[in-house]
Each structure stands twice: as structure tokens, then as C-alpha cells.
Amino acid sequence: MTDLKRQPFAFSMPRRNEAYGQASLKVEQISHAARFLMDRAMDVDVLVLESADAVTPFIPAIDELCAQSIDSNPLFEAATLIAAMTHLQGKSPVHVALIWHRAESVARRELIGLFPYFAPRFYMGLPVPVWSIWTHIHSFLATPIVREGFELDAIRLFLDFADQSHAAMVRFPLFQADGAFGPALAEVILERHLPMVETERHERAFLDADMDGEAYLAAHMRKKKRKEYNRLWNRLSETGALAFEVSGNDPDLTRWLQDFLQMERSGWKGKRGTALAERENERAFFEGMCRSAQASGKFHAAQITLDGKPIAMLASFVSGRGAYSFKIAFNEDYARFSPGALLMMKVIDAFRQDPRIDWVDSCAIPNHPMIDHIWAQRRQMREVNIATSNRLSPWLVVYSGKVTRIVDLVWASLRQIYHRIRKEVERG
């Protein structure tokens, strides 16, 4: 397979060949669960689920697909996807494209791909039908789920479906560059000579420790910094009974969630109105994701307590052979002790000792001021826009790349102005 980064942009019209666009796909849409007959044989190439309710009959098939995918994505697992579609949809309706294996010898077709997508009416000010893999306010990953060994077939069929549906362009945001999906997407782009542009590339902190926490920190953190954090832990322990705890299958999840939401709300996120508890739909999504993960044995909760009360908490989710650190909160009354950083150091051993977990994705923004100095490895994330056979599509790809660069420059300037203003306000 080829590497997508070797083709930052290619401008040539898509070729119509046997694998691309000649045979019409069998497509069926299901608006809600009652429209699907559970005992019938699957005889379509693409099944489009138009609501969270419509996803429910396919929970076992989606769970089995996720288990057979090299790449993992907890946000696209059935329970979390249903919670997100229920609570986090915007103005553009979200559809889930289930891609089925087309082999003639298979009596009941096999699910080989899951692509949640939406198509807003406008894209960058233009009234064009652009499809995008779905991301929402709490998305940290948007890698589609594809069955191992069928990555190319799943991607080809989804692009065929978009082309047959007259999409002018297809966007793949926030996907993991390595693994199986990224290289497979690159191969399909090259084989079909598809115009494409990369609109985003960044790295984020990643944990892949083959040593205990103390040795890991000694290998990747300056000695002076380690001594400072040890001093903070010791000073904090002088104020009360200090402990690090890990749970996940604790039956009192309701109490844990209440503590977490209250702690997050009491800090700067609450002051800015961005805490989960400030918005009912976001709170419901988070609680639903935690409860479904606990029910399936995939919830990982870590915390630092002082005299039995949590002062820093971390919610993570196991998926595939890894874990994703989704949300962290800490009591800002103890900010001088850096409880969040202490928690992220203490949890290294907890992740390493968990037999379910080989690695951990921080899910953090690039250049995060805290976690980047603690977890040394990096995961590369990408976003690309790909043309269809629409005659305007190659030009739209070029346009999207240029506008994205302009928007990035504007936002960078605005962030600098914002931080300067904040410093002046805090001084004065």
C-alpha cells in the first residue's frame, strides 16, 4: 500500500473503470427500526440508516465489525454512535452507511464497512453537495470502521455510493494516518487517479509504554521536571490522605459521574459555559457513553483522591487493543499542585497493567501544554478532501484547500489576539 502523504495534491479527472462507477449499487434507506425485517437476507450493497433508532437492529453486526477491524474508534461503536445521533446531531441529518460484501458466493452478505456521514446544504459558502464523515462537538476521532482484509473494497464502495448519489466531494476528517484505513484510502486514491488535497495534519500525545511508569518518565522527562512533580505529590500528601485509584466496573457509576460533572463545572469550563453539565444534550451523551462502556467492560476510570474525595478524575474508553483518554477534570482549589498532570503520570502504570490495553491515545489537541510533556509518543491525524466524478469536483478540491489555509491563518491570528487580551485582563 502507498502512503497518502506522498500525494498532497493530484489534479486529474477520475477514470471510469470497472471498479469505479460502472455498475449501479443496490442502495436501501431505513428511517427507523420498524422498517427493517430482521429475518430477511441482506441483498444490498449499501444500507443507509437515517436515525439512531434505525441503527438498533444492527448493533450485533456493528459490534462484530468493530471487533474485526484493525483500526478502532469508540465513537463509531454501536452504543456510542446511537448516543451521539440521539443527542449531538446538528442541523444536517446524520446517516450511517453500512457497506456489505458483494461476493456472489455469500448467501447472506457480510458487513465490511461503517461510514457515518452528513451532507450540509452549504460548504465554505457554496451551495454544493459535499459529503463528510461525521464529526460532532466531542469528536476526537473519525476513522471509519472497515473489516480487516476488506479495507479497499469498503472504501471503493463508499466512494462509489457517494458518486452515485451525486456528491461533489467527499471529506475524511480527523482520521488516524497509520493503521489500516489511511494506507488503504491512499491506495484507492492512486488507483482511481482522484484529485485530492490534504487540509489538516497534526500529531497528538500517545502512550506506548513497554516499561513501568517510573522508568518511562525517567526515559522521557527531564530530571528537574520529575523532581518538581514528586515534590508536588509529597506536598499534597501532607494536606491529607492522598491516593490514586482505578475503577471501571464500580457499580456506583452514578456517583462517579456526579463527582466528575460537578468538578468539571466548578472550574474554568463552567465559567466559560463549556462544561458538559452546562448543556443537557452533551451531559446525556457523556453519561450514555460511560454507562454503555461500563456495561461492555470498556470503561476505565482513574482518579486521585484526598481524604476520600476526588480532586482529579479521568474517563477513558477501551476500544480494540487500545484506550482513549476522553475527558479529564480536576479541582482548581488544588491547582498549585498540578493534580491533572499528576494523574496523567500515575495512570501510566494503570494502563500498562491492564490486559485489555496495549496503547493509549490522549485525544488531546496538538501541542497540548500538559500532556505533551508527559506522554512521549505521537499519533498522526489527518484530513483529506477527495473528488468525485462531478465535473466541478476537481476545482472544488482546489478551492477547499486554499480556503482552508486562509481560515487557518485567520484563526491563528485571532487566537494570538485573544491570548494577548486575556493576559491584559488578568493583569488588570
Helices and strands as residue ranges (DSSP letters): G 4-6, E 9-10, E 27-30, G 33-35, E 46-49, H 52-55, G 56-58, H 59-67, G 74-76, H 78-87, E 94-100, E 111-118, E 130-133, E 145-146, H 151-164, E 169-176, H 181-191, E 196-207, H 213-220, H 223-237, E 242-247, H 253-265, H 268-272, G 276-278, H 280-295, E 299-306, E 309-319, E 322-330, G 332-337, H 339-353, E 359-361, G 371-373, E 377-387, H 393-427
